[in-house]
Amino acid sequence: MRRNQLLSSVGIVLFLACSLAAQDKGKPGTLASIEFQKVKISNVPQYEAGRKQKAAWHKQQNDPLPLFVWETISGDDTGTFLVGHFDQHWADYDKPVVTDEADLAEFQKVIGSYVESVTTRYYDFMPKVSNESGDPGPAKFSEIFIYQVRYGKDSDFRSGIERVHEAAIKTKWPVNYGFYQLVNGGTAGTFVLSIPHKNWADFEDKPDTKPFRDMLKEAFGQAEADSIVDRFDRSVERETSDIIQFRPDLSYLPAK
């Protein structure tokens, strides 16, 4: 999606609307922890071999938690690998099945020497303003839009995406998307929009899908559609985009 589509999709990949401590521990959490692992291009074959060894090691440990791996294939971070856990509560990090010490030791053994840098960030998934596909597992590609919201404008941005989601539901807009907010590990006021794509052809604009502005107009009328777009224009300071490709061959996906 482009800027004229969710700001072309809301144009936009993860503070909290409420305390994560108040989450129901009986349900999956909304926290995602992602390591951004920068690898020299000359070390990619060794890194990928090490990741496969690491996945096999998790299987040996009977680790119940999936470990997803993506490769960034466009943008300033091209070549960076994203390694992440999802659906967590903060308290889950106090009692991992695989200890942090054992995990780090295995990482250093099979991967560490091929990695230039690691940056860890924590994101909160925003289910109330997301429209997931319901497909099991990640799509082949994800289009990631990162919004840096101006200081003091978080509430404007949030209210904007709430109205966009309301319009999408009202008009049965057939676009899947997921919103996240960065909660630790980077610049405050960072929001992420992830749009799944099953293949490259799926990036094409679809003639049977209303453009973003037309969808808003159908839902609320021209004046309100213009107001929502203006709210984004006034609240967003910077926008960047990437494409990431899911790497199931490097991920650890425990059998269900």
SVG drawing of the C-alpha trace seen along z (x, -y; Angstrom):
<svg xmlns="http://www.w3.org/2000/svg" viewBox="-21 -19 54 52">
<polyline fill="none" stroke="black" stroke-width="0.4" points="0.0,0.0 1.2,-3.5 0.7,-6.8 -2.6,-7.5 -3.8,-4.0 -3.7,-3.6 -2.1,-7.0 -2.6,-4.6 -3.2,-2.0 -2.7,-4.4 0.7,-4.7 1.9,-3.7 6.8,4.1 6.6,3.0 3.0,-4.2 0.6,-1.3 -3.1,-2.1 -3.2,-0.3 -0.7,1.4 0.6,4.7 0.7,5.8 -3.1,5.9 -3.3,8.4 -5.0,11.7 -2.2,14.1 -4.4,16.9 -4.5,15.5 -1.7,14.9 0.1,11.5 0.5,8.7 4.2,8.2 6.7,8.8 10.5,8.9 12.5,8.5 16.3,8.6 17.6,6.7 20.7,8.7 23.1,6.9 25.2,9.3 28.1,8.6 27.1,9.7 30.2,12.0 29.0,13.7 25.4,14.4 26.0,18.1 27.6,18.9 25.0,16.9 22.2,18.8 23.9,22.2 24.2,21.1 20.6,20.1 19.6,23.6 21.8,25.1 20.1,22.8 16.6,23.9 17.7,27.6 19.0,26.8 15.7,25.2 14.0,28.4 16.4,30.5 15.4,28.3 11.7,29.0 11.2,25.2 7.4,24.5 8.0,20.9 8.3,20.3 11.2,18.2 10.4,16.3 13.1,15.0 12.7,12.5 15.2,11.0 15.0,7.3 15.0,7.0 14.4,3.3 15.2,0.0 18.1,-1.3 18.4,1.9 18.5,4.3 20.3,7.5 19.4,7.1 17.7,10.2 14.8,9.8 14.5,12.6 11.4,12.4 9.1,13.9 5.4,12.8 2.3,13.1 4.2,12.6 3.5,11.0 6.4,9.2 6.2,11.9 7.0,14.6 10.5,13.4 11.0,14.2 10.4,17.9 11.6,19.0 11.7,22.7 15.2,22.1 17.2,19.9 18.7,16.7 22.2,18.0 21.8,21.2 20.3,19.3 23.1,16.8 25.8,19.5 24.3,21.3 24.0,18.1 27.6,17.2 28.7,20.7 26.9,21.0 26.0,17.4 27.7,14.7 30.9,14.4 29.0,13.6 26.9,10.8 28.1,7.2 25.5,5.9 22.3,6.8 19.5,4.3 16.6,5.5 13.3,3.7 9.9,4.5 6.6,3.7 3.0,3.9 0.5,5.4 -2.6,3.3 -5.4,5.8 -8.3,3.3 -7.0,1.4 -5.7,4.4 -7.3,6.6 -5.5,9.9 -5.9,12.4 -6.4,15.4 -3.8,17.4 -1.6,19.7 1.8,18.3 3.5,15.3 3.0,14.3 5.9,14.7 6.4,10.9 5.4,8.1 5.4,4.5 6.5,2.5 5.8,-1.2 7.3,-3.0 5.8,-6.2 7.6,-8.6 4.9,-10.6 5.6,-14.2 5.9,-14.7 2.5,-15.2 0.7,-13.9 0.3,-10.2 -3.4,-10.7 -4.1,-12.3 -2.4,-9.5 -4.1,-6.8 -7.5,-8.4 -6.8,-8.5 -6.0,-4.8 -9.0,-4.0 -11.2,-5.9 -9.5,-4.2 -10.1,-0.8 -13.7,-1.7 -14.1,-2.7 -12.4,0.5 -14.8,2.7 -17.9,0.6 -17.1,0.9 -15.7,4.5 -12.5,3.2 -10.6,6.4 -7.1,5.2 -5.2,7.0 -2.9,5.1 -1.5,5.1 -0.5,2.1 2.3,2.1 3.7,-0.5 7.3,-0.5 7.4,-0.4 11.1,0.0 14.4,0.0 14.1,-3.1 12.5,-6.5 9.3,-7.1 6.2,-7.7 7.2,-5.0 4.3,-3.1 4.6,-0.3 2.1,0.9 2.7,4.4 0.8,5.4 1.1,9.1 1.6,10.1 1.5,13.7 3.7,13.0 5.2,10.2 2.1,9.9 0.1,9.2 1.9,5.8 0.0,4.6 -2.9,2.2 -6.1,4.2 -8.9,2.7 -11.6,4.4 -10.3,2.8 -11.3,-0.8 -8.4,-3.2 -7.8,-4.4 -9.4,-7.8 -12.4,-6.4 -12.9,-3.9 -12.9,-6.6 -15.3,-8.7 -17.7,-5.8 -17.6,-5.2 -17.8,-8.8 -18.3,-11.3 -15.8,-13.6 -15.4,-16.1 -14.6,-13.4 -12.3,-11.6 -10.3,-14.8 -10.2,-15.4 -8.7,-12.0 -6.0,-12.3 -5.2,-15.8 -4.9,-14.3 -2.1,-12.0 -0.4,-14.8 -0.2,-16.9 0.8,-14.1 3.5,-12.3 7.0,-13.7 8.7,-11.0 7.7,-7.9 9.9,-5.1 9.2,-1.7 10.8,1.7 9.9,5.1 10.8,8.1 10.7,11.8 9.8,14.6 12.5,17.2 10.8,20.4 14.0,22.3 15.8,20.3 12.9,20.1 12.1,22.5 8.5,23.6 7.6,26.2 5.2,29.0 1.7,28.4"/>
</svg>
